[in-house]
Amino acid sequence: MELEFPRSDLPEWLHFTGPFHNDVGRTPIEFPFDQLTGQPLVYASLGTIYDNMNKRFHQIAEACASLEVQLVISLGGSMEGESIPSYPGSPLVVRYAPQLDLLDPAALTITHGGMNTTLECLT
């Protein structure tokens, strides 16, 4: 109800529910948790549909490079056939990340606003 417009005339048949997701059926993803530094975590994921987001990830890394944070970039398969690039500030870059495990400790998530990531962030 926190994201609903402020109003008091809601119909009695209206019920707020969700989000409707969980980790059931998700393939476990290897992730180097031992490389997390304990700094505030910034998690960047731009989904799995877009092609080559290298320029966007470079901009995100550049923006975070001077901050005292640890940036984790999940490529989401956007550069599947290419080698994993290096970015300014040496962020931790992986093809896929266990998103639900990273969202909880993240101080900030940078996303393209897709339904899955948005709902998982709200959770």
Summary of the structure (lengths in Angstrom):
residues: 123
radius of gyration: 16.9
end to end distance: 13.0
largest distance: 55.1
contacts: 276
relative contact order: 0.23
helix: 22%
strand: 15%
